[in-house]
């Protein structure tokens, strides 16, 4: 499911019979049906074709990596899938990627809580987050500059909260290992954070390996939020400060350790 993410150019501005659409970038977590879990999508996890359809969609990207050319799925130790909507699909994806298939092709032990005992888990989940003010402004900038559209500031804030609530809910329900990374921590010290990520993924964290990865990145802005925080302190707090006060308890309850008082 894409929930409209990646399809905004086609969908933007269209409405359903019930008002503004709740799919697409900056809004999709507000759709009450967006959170897929092992429980509410049990029928899909009892159908082996679910795994086939998912792998058929992602396999061409995994198989054409730079190092292994056209044999990536066979030789790569880690496959990475980073679609934004994975944030509301975590436990469902855990069920799909660890789907235990019998010799006759049927599925067993999907929802009985014995997944960890029945086989070695194939999944790990890495959640990457960003300061809510910067995240909202970055989303707003993309919507305005790239799509010529507009999403209400409060909708963006509510979407951020809803999205992270689902991530936290799934973190508690997942049997797979989970790691959280704040964008600001990575950009401030990319080598150290990347080593931590590689350790989490159980791949080499040697200095040479890490540096080789970083050398492949054009540049890492050590303070990617600077312009957005400046914008907030000079104009945003006047226009939207009441919203941050309104949702401060919800934002702090997410446990992301972000200081909302950025204009000190």
FENLIN-V60155 format. One record per helix or strand of 3 or more residues. SS is the DSSP state (helix for helix, strand for strand). FROM is the first residue (numbers start at 1). TO is the last residue. If there is no record, write none. Layout:
SS_FROM_TO / SS_FROM_TO
This chain:
helix_8_11 / helix_28_30 / helix_42_45 / helix_49_63 / helix_72_75 / helix_84_88 / helix_90_97 / helix_115_118 / strand_124_129 / helix_132_147 / helix_153_173 / strand_177_182 / helix_183_188 / helix_190_201 / helix_207_215 / helix_226_253
